[in-house]
Amino acid sequence: MKRTSFKYLFSVFIVILLAIMPGKADEVALPAVSDSLQISVLTCHPWQGEVYAVFGHTAIRVKDLKYGYDIAFNYGVFDFSSPNFMSRFVKGETDYVLSAYGYHFFLYEYQVRGVTVEEQVLNLTDAEKKKLYEALCVNAQPENRTYRYSFFFDNCATRVRDIIEKNVDGKIEYKPTGKNQTLRDLLHEFLKSSPWLRFGIDLVIGSGADREITDNEKMFLPCYLMYAYSDAKILSDTVAEKPLVAESRNALEGSRFEDLTTATDYPLICGCLLFIITGLIAYFSVMKKKQIPLKVFSFILFAAAGAAGCVIFFLMFFSEHPCVDANWNLVWLNPLQLIFAFFFFFKFSSKAVYYYHFINFVALSLFLLAWFLIPQYLEIAFLPCILSLWLCSGANIWLNNKYLHRNK
């Protein structure tokens, strides 16, 4: 048997051993380690093929040349087939697990995607490496491996940062970024090639994402954690100051975060087209005094806006996701639009519909006038969408007012 094949088999054996070892932290049967034990942080650059990969990924590699094992500890594993996965995901109740498996299997996934994987070998003592490895083994046990995922505050990158900080003899000091940034600012850096995804995320996250964050909070993004590690130092009372990273290298060459380009703002273009169509229909209906075309278009527009409002309302009041409360987009996208849309065609509700459009017109007017005073970033592509609803309500007020006066 080839030596390489033996290493693969030994890695599989170690992974199985991690899965069945006893549960108590002080009784862990740690696999054999030698003075050649090496622990490194793996940073996988963003991939545009799937939403969950757009922001990149972080994992830990544990390698021992003497004993021939090479394991990836991955905090980013989830199961689409688990019971009620989608409903729990929407509610923010998604559970992720730490999975330990062969490094070569981990790397193959990113080789298929064609993205860069950077490796930072940690500059730790033998005692620190053994301590960190033991902590990872304990964490990988079935009873410990599951955790409640939070995109901004508890994810694959923050878990890696935290477990390393806890098992280093001393304190890790990170070089300041020197930038005043918000959570939304960081998201936009990674979403410039995905305008529709940026548009959707800006719809559902509220003003909580627009506060200035600390350098530590920026490390929820794998690439930012990698940048922080590149200049980090370990400070200790017993030994001299030393860099956290002993060596940096590319484990895999491919596309990089720096390669992301700004894509055409299709949401803004589509929003402008919607506003033009709304203007044409409103003009035709008012000039020809025809209510039916405007009613049909209003039903479609307000039903769609109301459906989006239901999502925002649910996330604000029933979800555990961070930064989705206090969302000012609920002013122009709210569930009432979906309810009232079904009354647009009935004569008995003409008066109620008239007052609804009047209130909506006033609310949107105030919202537009206060655009730069609202304590939340508002996507410029929202503007033509809001103006479409505003214009639609204005046209309906004009026609319904004529209709109500005519039927007095």
Secondary structure as GFF3:
##gff-version 3
##sequence-region A 1 408
A	DSSP	alpha_helix	3	20	.	.	.	ID=ss1
A	DSSP	three_ten_helix	25	27	.	.	.	ID=ss2
A	DSSP	beta_strand	37	44	.	.	.	ID=ss3
A	DSSP	three_ten_helix	51	53	.	.	.	ID=ss4
A	DSSP	beta_strand	57	64	.	.	.	ID=ss5
A	DSSP	beta_strand	69	77	.	.	.	ID=ss6
A	DSSP	alpha_helix	85	91	.	.	.	ID=ss7
A	DSSP	beta_strand	95	102	.	.	.	ID=ss8
A	DSSP	alpha_helix	103	113	.	.	.	ID=ss9
A	DSSP	beta_strand	117	122	.	.	.	ID=ss10
A	DSSP	alpha_helix	126	139	.	.	.	ID=ss11
A	DSSP	beta_strand	146	148	.	.	.	ID=ss12
A	DSSP	alpha_helix	156	166	.	.	.	ID=ss13
A	DSSP	beta_strand	171	173	.	.	.	ID=ss14
A	DSSP	alpha_helix	183	191	.	.	.	ID=ss15
A	DSSP	alpha_helix	195	204	.	.	.	ID=ss16
A	DSSP	three_ten_helix	207	210	.	.	.	ID=ss17
A	DSSP	three_ten_helix	217	220	.	.	.	ID=ss18
A	DSSP	alpha_helix	222	230	.	.	.	ID=ss19
A	DSSP	beta_strand	233	235	.	.	.	ID=ss20
A	DSSP	beta_strand	242	243	.	.	.	ID=ss21
A	DSSP	beta_strand	245	252	.	.	.	ID=ss22
A	DSSP	three_ten_helix	257	259	.	.	.	ID=ss23
A	DSSP	alpha_helix	266	288	.	.	.	ID=ss24
A	DSSP	alpha_helix	291	318	.	.	.	ID=ss25
A	DSSP	three_ten_helix	328	331	.	.	.	ID=ss26
A	DSSP	alpha_helix	335	341	.	.	.	ID=ss27
A	DSSP	three_ten_helix	347	349	.	.	.	ID=ss28
A	DSSP	alpha_helix	350	369	.	.	.	ID=ss29
A	DSSP	alpha_helix	382	406	.	.	.	ID=ss30
###
